[in-house]
Amino acid sequence: MRSVVARAVASAFLFMHVVTAVAEPVQPSRPVHTYSIVARDPATGQLGVAVQSHWFAVGPVVPWAEAGVGAIATQSFADPRYGREGLQLMRSGKSAPEALAALLAADGGREVRQVAMIDAQGRVAAHTGERNIAAAGHVTGANYSTQANMMLTDKVWPAMARAFEDAKGELADRLLAALDAAQAAGGDIRGKQSAALVVVAAKASGGLGDRVFDVRVDDSTEPLQELRRLVNVQRAYNFMNAGDQAMEAKDNEGALASYRAASRLLPGNAEMTYWHAVALVNMGRVDESLPLFRRAFATNRNWATLTRRIAKVGLLPDDAKLLDRIVGTAAGR
């Protein structure tokens, strides 16, 4: 009984601390005129947020997400405390609607805010203050919310909702589809400049895999195109990481399948080619590795120099004849 009471008191203290923190006066800055989406994939439990804005480096301002907790977009006259304290409240057990309601109630600047939250159970809440610059609004649906302010037309956020509902594939792909639909419907009245996308795992592990995607475009004439390119790059590196994990588990075929998938996404990437070759050597499949080493060395002969160095720390067998054979491919032998 004592532990139950203690937890209740601690929860109440946290709640009051967060609300008090947001109640502190905030001097409004220029609006982060933005369209964004927060969403959950019910099949995987992944949570995500994606955003585009005519504002430099929107990534550090609008999107917030934590594995197993929730995702938040805070925009218009953005207050980052909605992200930080919103996640803290959801981590303590509050639903997204409860967290947002508490923070809005304590915020004297609520009418210039636009905020959306989704929690790990898919509960959604959104707010568009009356003093947001038109066109502004939001749409909430099952496992998502789309929101926008300072748009060219009021078609933007409904177009995002339809695109997300209709899109197939991974959560990251569906988030990108929503951003593309926003731009096609008119987008920000002032144009486009930066974008960001974050996807986190359904459950927190404390490892690198908690953030499945975390990519940002700070300044570009075509931020959505660049964001899509970076998502593709990170997906390839996710496959590389999966291959490394398979190697640790002695699953050679699983590792090679992941490395091949990474190479298909980024066929000219010397880094991936090189470490794929290293993995083959460590599996005893030296003959299969040599064409890959040759390809990597052709991009930059420093990879050949690196090969002897990594053998000294155990990433390759420290066998002089083997290393000569590998490095010899740099000279076409």
N, C-alpha and C positions, 0 to 999 in steps of 0.2 A: 504494500500500500504506500509505503514511504517513497519508493522509487517512482510510482505512478504520479504522486503529488509533485515530486521534484521535477519530473519531466514536464508536467503541466505548467508549473511556475516558470521553468526555463523557456518553454514555448511562448508563454505570455510575455515574458521579458523581451524575447527576441522580436516578437510582433510589435510591441510598443517602441522598441529601439529603432526598428526599421521605419515605422510611421513617423516617428519624431525626426529621423534623419531627413526624410523627404520633405517634411514640413518647413525646413529651413529655407529662407527666401533665396530664390535663384534669379539672377539677372539675365533676362532673355537675350540670346544672341541672335544672329541671323538665322532664318529657318533653314533646316536641312530639307529642301524640297525633294521629295522622294517617293518612289513606289517600292513596296516590299511585300513579302509573303512569309508567314510563319506556318509550319506544317509538321505533321507527324505521319509516318508511313505505318498503317496498322499491321501490315504483314511482317515488318522487321522491327518495329518499335523505334526506328531512327527518328530523330527530331532535327528540323532544319529551319534556317532563315536565309532569305536572299533579298538583295536590295540593289537598286540603281538610283543614282542621283546626279544632278548637275551641281556637284559640290566636290571639292578635292578630298580624296581619301575618306570616303564614307564608311569604309570597313571598320575603323576603330570606334565609330560613333553609334551606328544604328544596330548592328546585329549582335545578339548575345545568345549563347546556348551552352548547356551543360548536360553531359551524358546522364541519362536516367532522371533528369530533373525537368527541363523545359527549354523553350526557345522564345526569344523576345525581340521585337523590333521597336525601338524608341526613336521617333522622328519629329518632323515639323520643328518647333523650338525644342530640340532634343535635350532631354535630361538623362545623362547616363546612369543616374541612380535608379531609374526604372529598370534598367538592365541588371545592375549589380544587386539591388535590394529585392527586385522581383524574383530573381533566381534564389536568393537567400530565403525568401518567404516560401517558395515552392519546395525548396529543399527541406524546410522545416515541417512540411505537410500540408500547406495551404494549396488549394486548387488555383488554377490560373485566374478564374473569375474572382475568387476571394483576394488573391494577391493584388490584382489590378484595382479592385474596388478600394482596398485599403490605401494604396498609394495615391490614387486620385483624390480620395477624401482628405488627405493630408497636404495636398499640393495646391497652393493658391494660384499657380499658373496653369491649372488643368485645361483651361479653355484654349490654350495655344499648343497643347500637346496632341500628338497622335501616337498611340501605343497599341501593340497587339501582343498577346501572350498565348502560349499553348503549353500544357503540362504533359508529363509522361503518360497520362491516361487519355490524352487527346482532347481534354476540355479546353475550350477556346474562349478568349475574351478580347474585345477590342474597344478602343475609344478614339473618337475624332472630335476634338474640341470645337466649339462654335466659332472660335477666332482663327481656325486654320484658314490658310489662303486658298481660295477656290481655284480650280475645282478640287474638292477634297471629300473623301468618304472611305468607307470600308465595307466589306462583305465577309461574313463568317459562314462557314459550312462545316461539314463533318471532317474533323481533323485538319482544318486550315483556317486562316484568315488572310485576306488580301486588303491592303490599305494604301492610300496615296494622297498626296497633297500638292498643291500648286501645279496641277496637271493641265494640259491643253484642253481636255474635255472630261466629262463625267463618265465616259465609257471605259476608262482605264482599269479601275479595280474590278468591275464586273467581267471584263475581258480576261483578266488574270484568273479569276475564279473559274471561269469556264475552261480555260486552257489547262489549269491544274487538274480539274476533274476529268478532262478528256485525255490527258497525257498518260503514256505508258512508261514502264521502265523503273529505274531506281528513283529514290526520292530526289537526288540531285538533278536528274534529268527533268523531272516534273517541275521542280523549282525554276530551272532555266526556261522551260516552256512558258511558265507564267510571266517571267520577265520579258521574254520576247513578245508575248501578247500585249503587255503593257505598252511597249514601244510602238508596236504596230497600231495600237489604238490612239496614238498621239503622244504618249509619254509626258515627260516634264515640259512645261511650257517654255523653259529656257534651254532645253537641249539635254545633252548627256555628257558625263565626264568620268564618273567612277562607279564601281560596282563591287559586290562582295557576296560570297556564299559560304555558309557554314552548315555542316551536317555532323551530328554527334550520334554516338551509339545509344541503343536502348537502355543499356546498363553501364554504369561506371566500373571500370576495372583499374583505374589509376595508371594505365599504360598509354602508349602512343595511339593505340587503336580507338581511344575514346572519341577523337576528332577524326571522323572519316574523311571529311573535306573541310578545308579552311583556306580559301583562296581570296585574294583581293586584287583589284585593279584600281590604282590610286588616281591615274590621270591618263585618259585615252580619248581619242575621237570616236572610237568604237568599243566602248567598255564591255558590252555584252558579248561581242565576238571574242575579245581577249579573255573574258571570264570563262567562256565555254572551252577555249583552248587550255586554260589552266586547269579546269576540271578534268580534262582528258589527261593532262600530264600527271595530276595527282592520282587519278585512277590507275595509271600505269605504275606509279611508284607504290600504290597500295598492293598491286599484284606482286611487285618485287618483295615487299615486306612479307606478304603471305608465303612467297617462295622460301624466304629465309626461315620463317617459322616452320615450314614443312621440312626443311633441311634439319633443323634442330630436333624434330620429331622422327627423323630417319625415314621420312616419306619422300624418297627420291623422285618418284613419278609425279607426285603432287607438286613438288618443288619445280620440276621442269615444266609442268603444265602452266604454273603461275608465271614463270620466267618467259615462256613463249607468249603468253597473253600480254605481258608487259611490252614485249618487243613488237607485237602486232600493233599496239596502240602508238608506240614511238619507235618506228623501224630504224631511224637514223641515230638513235641515242647510244653513244659509245659507252657511257657508264653502265647501262643495262646489259649491253653486249658483253662487256668485259666481265662483269660479275656472274653472268650466266656461264661464261667460259670457265671461270674459277670454280664454280659449283660442279661443273662436269668433271674437272680434274679431280676434285675431292671425292667424286663418286667412282673414280677409276676409269672414266671414259675420256681419256686423253685425246684419242683420235678425233672424237666429236668436238672437242674444245678448240682444236687448232684453227679451223676456219673462222671461228668467232674471235679468237685472239688476233688473227691477221686483220680482220675487219676493224677491230678497235685500234690496233696499232697504226693502221693506215690513216686514221683521223688525227692521231697525235702520238708521236713516238715516245712521249713521256710515259705512256701506259706500259711500254716495255721496261722502262727504268723502274717503274713502280713494282713490277712483277717480282723482281728479286727482293725488294724491300718487304713486301707483304709476306714473303716466305719466311723472313726472319722472325715474324711475330706469329707464325703458325697458321696463316690464312691459306697457304699452299705448302705442300711438302718441301722441306729444305733439301732438295735433291739436285745437285749441280747438273747432272745430265738431263734431268727432266726440265729444269729451268732453261738450260741452253736450247733445248728443243722448242720450248714455248717461245722464248725471246727470239729465236732464230726466224720465226715466222715474220718478224718485222722486216727482215732483210729478204723475204721471199724464199727462204730455204725450206 
